[in-house]
Amino acid sequence: MTADIKPTFHWEEGRLIFLDQTLLPQREVEIRCRELPQLAEAIKSLRIRGAPALGIAAAFGVALHVWHDRGPTSADLLRSAEEAADILRKTRPTAVNLFWALDRMLSVARPSVHLPIAAFKQRLLDEAQAILKEDLETGRAIGANGLKLIPQKASIITHCNAGGLATGGYGTALAVVFAAAETGRDIHVFVDETRPLLQGARLTAYELKRAGIDHTLIADSMAASLLAQGKVNLAIVGADRIASNGDVANKIGTYSLAIACDYHSVPFYVAAPTSTVDLSLPEGSRIPIEHRAPEEVRGWMGNPAVPEGTPCWNPAFDVTPAKLISAIITEEGVLYPPYDLPEALKSHAQGVKQDV
Ligand code: MRU
């Protein structure tokens, strides 16, 4: 599958094009997005989702808004970029990649204000394209770095979707799975369905099927029994935000899987780009957790499964404490406990390959 990675995003004649992930796997419908409100809605409603993909979408959102702005000066366009960033910051709170990408776009926009308007627009589009390209390279590097943790024959459990759809096109947790399969390892993946929105069942199973990798779907509640029966060698999941001490926010249910892995002495790995690390937060309890509409828990695709009005609690993410995480796989290398992310990223900035 190496040669034909299809980027999750595509820019064509002033439009950002991506699949509507809420319709997968039944229907592959492209959204051709020209307006910022449409993109903001697509993010809020998970038509596009997954932490790195949210960063890429946000970057293109700024570029898109500026591209179609008819303001006569680059100062007007800079205001437009800032307005787009303000709107996009309010879409989803947990994945730090979204905020990272917006900050990066504005850090390019501000010093470019002296450029003629056509050049200013092109500069922002180029930066969004660069974020997409870098993410594809990052995914490949995460996959390669994670290989040493994968035995020649491995049964792997994963939660949610941290594959190509959640990124620029190759994935984080699934990047390691794809790289292992590409290098001839005998891989079987157990896919948590990931209630309430079924990103595992709908999206991870879809990606594994397309890649020709053996997999078995389970309901989330089956994971502990599977581990108890010794049917799993290791777990790999993605991340939405990693605090300085290595605590990880990821899809709700990740924490319960990590506890079950710890109880059964099964290694639990997190794979994420360094843009998912939030050094402003000392620990995971400070990570903002998105709470979503109760309807998502009450039923599925508009079909209610509970008595009308049943109260629901619907946090979209949980925080797995660092002490349950056996290693964090990044594009720079593999980090092992005790985690000191500020130190690790400092070494990265100094060009030291991590493997500590
Ligand atoms: O609500 P979602 O579907 O955006 O949640 C996605 C996840 O939790 C992923 O595991 C995470 O973003 C990592 S994606 C490489």
Boltz pocket constraint, residues with backbone or C-beta under 6 A from the ligand:
constraints:
  - pocket:
      binder: B
      contacts: [[A, 46], [A, 48], [A, 49], [A, 50], [A, 51], [A, 52], [A, 95], [A, 159], [A, 160], [A, 161], [A, 162], [A, 163], [A, 166], [A, 167], [A, 171], [A, 172], [A, 173], [A, 199], [A, 237], [A, 238], [A, 239], [A, 240], [A, 250], [A, 251], [A, 252], [A, 271], [A, 316]]
      max_distance: 6.0
